Amino acid sequence: MTTPFQYSTSDWHRRERWSLLPLLFIAAFVAGCQSYHFGAPTLHRFDIRSVHVPIIESDSFRRFLGVRLTEAVVKEIELNTPYCIATAERADSFLLARVREDSKRVQAETINDDPRVIEAELRVEVTWNDRSGAPLMQRQVLRISREADFIPESGQSLTTAQQELIERIARDIVNQMEIPW
């Protein structure tokens, strides 16, 4: 007969087996998920640390459109990626872009043919290459076309609509720099 504080050897082995079960699950989890990474920094490439963004060229006649887009892209890269902005000599990769088209269209008019709602559109081609020239994006040439409506009667201008477009396009460009799933 055993007392409440004494265990037989078969009870001890049974308890030992159950106590090892959580350790087995942890070991299997760690071994099975060894190549899986957690968190936002894992959305970007590990082999790239710096990006050079030259002034974006523009086929548009609007002044400083490429400079404004370059500034927005650099800000987005600094805020939302682990990459550093670097000079051409020190950069691991190069983000090249060109504004191909800048247009505006009247969507709605008043009785007197005054524009009420105007649509502005920008089309941008983007490539992201490493130092050897190999493409780093999913598509080799990314064509982004974005539209924004503005209403002149309410005080909006083409400049504010373009700034909204520029910020959207910069976000789209930086989102394409993520690793594909």
Secondary structure, DSSP 4 states (H G I P E B T S, - for coil): ---TT---HHHHHHHHHHHHHHHHHHHHHHHHTTT---SGGGGS-SS--EEE-PPPEE-SSSTTHHHHHHHHHHHHHHHHSSPEE--TTT-SEEEEEEEEEEEEEEEEE-TTS-EEEEEEEEEEEEEEEETTS-B-SSSSSEEEEEEEEE-GGGT--HHHHHHHHHHHHHHHHHHTTSPP-
